[in-house]
Amino acid sequence: MKRSSLVVIIVLLMLVFACTAGKPVKRIPRHLSAGDKQMTKGLEWYQKGCYRKSLEYFFRAYELFSASDVLDGAAMSLNNIGTIYRITGNYEEAVSFFDESYAIYSDLNDQEGIVRALSNKAATFIHMDKLDRAEQVIDEALDLLPKKNKRLLVPLLQNKGVLLTKKGLYQAAEKVFNSCLNQSHSLDPLGMASLHFAFGNLMLKAGRPEKAVASFEKALSIDRKLGFYKGIADDLFFMGLAYIRQGHDKEAVKVWKRSVKIYALIDLAREVHETMKHLTEAAQKTGVDISVTEAFVQRWRQGRLYESPCRD
């Protein structure tokens, strides 16, 4: 029955095409679309927080774009590779890739690409605690930013807010973040979650843990909908720090139990170790039983977990 229905549909489609007078569909040559396909796969893994897998596909895209001399694709790939290196703590490599991306975008006179590369480079310098250099790069990017481009302006201002937070200039940082939040309609959901997370971190550093929890909860709500596993785990981890600041140790235990399992499932050993350290201390203090969570982590260490969101 299903087979005959399919035949009918195919016949009807043939009649439609036969009766339609129009230009033939233009197909992108295979060698030009191959890089885009790998880029799309890389972005899908990136949006889950599966950075090893995304890095593989971004390199594949870079190689294919390079083979066909597609310069804008190569520049985008370099920018994305640099982003993964920044996230995973390989800062020097990240800066090199952002510089190469910047150079290609400059040759193409692509202002948006230039600003994007500079914004990511500034974020890397912030992670490296090279705050003066980060500020210089942010100012350079703001000078080059096409007018009224809120989509690029908000991430740049967010970097500035993070920079001011690191400098301990909390009031100035809050002013910048409030400006970002007022213009946040230009952001995609992932960018929105990132903004709420950064604001939560500011509130945590500024000694306002209740507001920090509220911001992390907003980020968590978005990250859950997106299936951004790394983001979910980070939101929960920092929420736990905010609960500890409020003296709500049992609440911290609850969110850290959830966080550490996600870190294990996406195979982030450093984050598992850090979260377990906090979780164990809080559990001992409160008397909460975490034996099932400890067993889960032990199974991960032994390579005995059945599922991972980062597997093909």
C-alpha positions as CSV (number, residue, x, y, z in Angstrom):
1,M,0.0,0.0,0.0
2,K,2.7,2.4,0.9
3,R,4.7,1.5,-2.2
4,S,1.8,2.2,-4.5
5,S,1.1,5.5,-2.8
6,L,4.8,6.5,-3.4
7,V,4.4,5.6,-7.1
8,V,1.4,7.9,-7.4
9,I,3.2,10.7,-5.8
10,I,6.2,10.3,-8.2
11,V,3.8,10.2,-11.2
12,L,2.1,13.4,-10.0
13,L,5.4,15.1,-9.6
14,M,6.4,14.1,-13.1
15,L,3.2,15.7,-14.4
16,V,3.8,18.9,-12.5
17,F,7.3,19.2,-13.8
18,A,6.1,18.4,-17.3
19,C,3.5,21.2,-17.2
20,T,5.7,23.8,-15.6
21,A,7.5,26.1,-17.8
22,G,10.5,27.6,-16.1
23,K,14.3,27.9,-15.9
24,P,16.2,24.8,-15.0
25,V,17.3,24.6,-11.3
26,K,20.8,26.0,-10.9
27,R,23.0,23.5,-9.0
28,I,26.1,24.5,-7.0
29,P,29.1,22.5,-8.3
30,R,29.9,19.7,-6.0
31,H,33.5,20.9,-5.3
32,L,32.1,24.3,-4.1
33,S,29.4,22.9,-1.8
34,A,31.5,20.2,-0.2
35,G,33.1,22.7,2.3
36,D,29.7,24.0,3.3
37,K,28.4,20.5,4.1
38,Q,31.4,19.9,6.4
39,M,30.9,23.4,8.0
40,T,27.2,22.6,8.7
41,K,28.2,19.3,10.4
42,G,30.8,21.1,12.5
43,L,28.3,23.7,13.6
44,E,25.8,21.0,14.6
45,W,28.4,19.4,16.9
46,Y,29.5,22.8,18.1
47,Q,25.9,23.7,19.1
48,K,25.9,20.6,21.2
49,G,29.1,21.4,23.0
50,C,30.9,18.5,21.3
51,Y,34.1,20.4,20.5
52,R,36.4,17.6,19.4
53,K,33.9,16.5,16.8
54,S,33.2,20.1,15.6
55,L,37.0,20.7,15.3
56,E,37.3,17.7,13.0
57,Y,34.6,19.0,10.7
58,F,35.8,22.6,10.7
59,F,39.2,21.3,9.6
60,R,37.6,19.3,6.9
61,A,35.7,22.4,5.7
62,Y,39.0,24.4,5.8
63,E,40.8,21.8,3.7
64,L,37.9,21.6,1.1
65,F,37.6,25.4,0.9
66,S,41.3,25.7,0.5
67,A,41.3,23.1,-2.3
68,S,38.8,25.1,-4.3
69,D,40.3,28.4,-3.3
70,V,37.0,29.6,-1.7
71,L,38.5,32.4,0.4
72,D,35.5,33.4,2.4
73,G,34.8,29.8,3.3
74,A,38.5,29.3,4.3
75,A,38.3,32.5,6.5
76,M,35.1,31.3,8.2
77,S,36.7,27.9,8.9
78,L,39.8,29.5,10.4
79,N,37.6,31.6,12.6
80,N,35.6,28.6,13.8
81,I,38.7,26.5,14.4
82,G,40.1,29.4,16.5
83,T,36.9,29.5,18.5
84,I,37.2,25.8,19.4
85,Y,40.9,26.3,20.4
86,R,39.9,29.3,22.6
87,I,37.1,27.3,24.3
88,T,39.4,24.3,24.9
89,G,42.2,26.5,26.4
90,N,44.6,26.5,23.4
91,Y,44.9,30.2,23.4
92,E,48.1,30.8,21.4
93,E,46.7,28.6,18.6
94,A,43.4,30.4,18.7
95,V,45.1,33.8,18.3
96,S,47.0,32.5,15.3
97,F,43.9,31.2,13.6
98,F,42.0,34.4,14.2
99,D,44.9,36.4,12.8
100,E,44.9,34.3,9.6
101,S,41.1,34.7,9.3
102,Y,41.5,38.4,9.8
103,A,44.1,38.6,7.0
104,I,41.9,36.8,4.5
105,Y,38.8,38.9,5.4
106,S,40.9,42.0,5.0
107,D,42.0,41.0,1.5
108,L,38.3,40.4,0.7
109,N,37.4,43.8,2.3
110,D,34.7,41.9,4.3
111,Q,34.1,44.2,7.3
112,E,31.7,41.8,9.1
113,G,34.3,39.0,8.8
114,I,37.1,41.4,10.1
115,V,35.0,42.4,13.1
116,R,34.0,38.8,13.9
117,A,37.7,37.7,13.9
118,L,38.7,40.7,16.1
119,S,35.8,40.0,18.5
120,N,36.9,36.4,18.9
121,K,40.6,37.5,19.3
122,A,39.6,39.9,22.0
123,A,37.7,37.1,23.9
124,T,40.8,35.0,23.7
125,F,43.0,37.8,25.2
126,I,40.5,38.1,28.0
127,H,40.9,34.4,28.8
128,M,44.6,34.9,28.7
129,D,44.3,37.8,31.2
130,K,45.9,40.1,28.6
131,L,43.2,42.7,29.4
132,D,45.0,45.7,27.9
133,R,45.4,44.0,24.5
134,A,41.8,42.8,24.6
135,E,40.6,46.3,25.2
136,Q,42.7,47.6,22.2
137,V,41.2,44.9,19.9
138,I,37.7,45.6,21.1
139,D,38.2,49.3,20.4
140,E,39.6,48.5,16.9
141,A,36.6,46.3,16.1
142,L,34.1,49.0,17.3
143,D,35.8,51.5,15.0
144,L,35.4,49.2,12.0
145,L,31.9,48.0,12.9
146,P,29.3,48.7,10.1
147,K,26.8,51.2,11.4
148,K,23.6,49.8,13.0
149,N,24.9,46.2,12.9
150,K,23.5,45.1,16.3
151,R,24.1,41.4,15.5
152,L,27.9,42.1,15.7
153,L,27.7,45.0,18.2
154,V,26.1,43.0,21.0
155,P,28.8,40.3,21.2
156,L,31.5,43.0,21.1
157,L,29.9,44.8,24.0
158,Q,29.5,41.5,25.8
159,N,33.2,41.0,25.5
160,K,33.7,44.5,26.9
161,G,31.4,43.6,29.8
162,V,33.4,40.5,30.5
163,L,36.6,42.5,30.3
164,L,35.3,45.0,32.9
165,T,34.2,42.2,35.1
166,K,37.7,40.7,35.1
167,K,39.0,44.2,36.0
168,G,36.7,44.3,39.0
169,L,34.8,47.3,37.5
170,Y,31.4,45.8,38.3
171,Q,29.2,48.9,38.0
172,A,30.7,49.7,34.6
173,A,30.3,46.1,33.5
174,E,26.7,46.0,34.6
175,K,26.0,49.2,32.6
176,V,27.4,47.5,29.5
177,F,25.5,44.3,30.0
178,N,22.3,46.2,30.5
179,S,22.9,47.8,27.1
180,C,23.5,44.3,25.6
181,L,20.2,43.0,27.1
182,N,18.3,46.0,25.8
183,Q,19.5,45.1,22.3
184,S,19.4,41.3,22.7
185,H,16.6,40.9,20.1
186,S,19.4,40.8,17.5
187,L,20.9,37.7,19.0
188,D,20.3,34.1,18.1
189,P,19.3,31.7,21.0
190,L,22.9,30.6,21.6
191,G,24.1,34.2,21.8
192,M,21.2,35.0,24.2
193,A,22.2,32.1,26.5
194,S,25.8,33.3,26.4
195,L,24.7,36.8,27.4
196,H,22.6,35.6,30.4
197,F,25.5,33.4,31.5
198,A,28.0,36.3,31.3
199,F,25.7,38.5,33.3
200,G,25.2,35.8,35.9
201,N,29.0,35.6,36.2
202,L,29.2,39.3,36.8
203,M,26.5,39.1,39.5
204,L,28.4,36.2,41.1
205,K,31.6,38.2,41.2
206,A,29.8,41.4,42.4
207,G,28.5,39.5,45.4
208,R,24.8,39.3,44.2
209,P,24.3,35.5,44.1
210,E,20.5,35.7,44.0
211,K,20.6,37.6,40.7
212,A,23.4,35.3,39.5
213,V,21.1,32.3,40.0
214,A,18.3,34.0,38.1
215,S,20.6,34.7,35.1
216,F,22.0,31.2,35.1
217,E,18.4,29.8,35.1
218,K,17.6,31.9,32.1
219,A,20.7,30.6,30.3
220,L,19.8,27.1,31.4
221,S,16.3,27.3,30.0
222,I,17.6,28.3,26.5
223,D,20.5,25.8,26.5
224,R,18.1,23.0,27.3
225,K,15.9,23.9,24.4
226,L,19.0,24.0,22.1
227,G,20.4,20.8,23.4
228,F,23.7,22.6,24.2
229,Y,25.1,20.0,26.6
230,K,28.2,21.9,27.6
231,G,26.2,25.1,28.2
232,I,23.7,23.2,30.4
233,A,26.5,21.7,32.5
234,D,28.2,25.1,32.8
235,D,25.0,26.8,33.8
236,L,24.4,24.2,36.6
237,F,28.0,24.4,37.8
238,F,28.0,28.1,38.2
239,M,24.5,28.0,39.7
240,G,26.0,25.8,42.4
241,L,28.7,28.4,43.1
242,A,26.0,31.0,43.6
243,Y,24.0,28.7,45.9
244,I,27.1,28.2,48.1
245,R,27.6,32.0,48.3
246,Q,24.0,32.1,49.7
247,G,24.6,29.3,52.2
248,H,22.3,27.0,50.3
249,D,24.7,24.1,50.2
250,K,22.1,21.4,49.6
251,E,20.8,23.2,46.5
252,A,24.4,23.3,45.3
253,V,24.8,19.6,45.8
254,K,21.6,19.0,43.7
255,V,22.8,21.1,40.7
256,W,26.4,19.7,40.8
257,K,25.1,16.2,40.7
258,R,23.3,17.0,37.5
259,S,26.3,19.0,36.1
260,V,29.0,16.4,36.6
261,K,27.0,13.7,34.8
262,I,26.7,15.9,31.7
263,Y,30.4,16.7,31.8
264,A,31.1,13.0,32.0
265,L,28.7,12.2,29.1
266,I,30.5,14.7,26.8
267,D,33.8,13.5,28.1
268,L,35.2,16.7,29.6
269,A,37.7,15.3,32.2
270,R,38.9,18.6,33.6
271,E,35.3,19.8,34.3
272,V,34.4,16.4,35.8
273,H,37.3,16.7,38.2
274,E,36.5,20.3,39.2
275,T,32.8,19.6,39.8
276,M,33.4,16.4,41.8
277,K,35.8,18.3,44.0
278,H,33.1,20.9,44.8
279,L,30.4,18.3,45.0
280,T,32.3,16.1,47.5
281,E,33.1,19.0,49.8
282,A,29.5,20.2,49.8
283,A,28.1,16.6,50.3
284,Q,30.4,16.0,53.3
285,K,29.3,19.3,54.8
286,T,25.6,18.7,54.3
287,G,25.5,14.9,54.8
288,V,23.8,14.3,51.4
289,D,24.4,10.9,49.9
290,I,26.1,11.2,46.5
291,S,27.1,7.5,46.1
292,V,25.0,7.0,42.9
293,T,26.6,10.0,41.3
294,E,30.1,8.8,42.3
295,A,29.3,5.4,40.8
296,F,28.2,7.1,37.6
297,V,31.5,9.0,37.4
298,Q,33.4,5.8,38.1
299,R,31.7,4.1,35.2
300,W,32.7,7.0,33.0
301,R,36.3,6.7,34.1
302,Q,36.3,3.0,33.3
303,G,34.8,3.7,29.8
304,R,31.6,1.9,30.7
305,L,29.0,4.5,29.8
306,Y,26.6,3.3,27.1
307,E,25.6,6.7,25.7
308,S,27.3,9.9,24.7
309,P,25.7,12.9,22.9
310,C,29.1,13.4,21.2
311,R,29.2,10.1,19.4
312,D,28.1,9.6,15.8
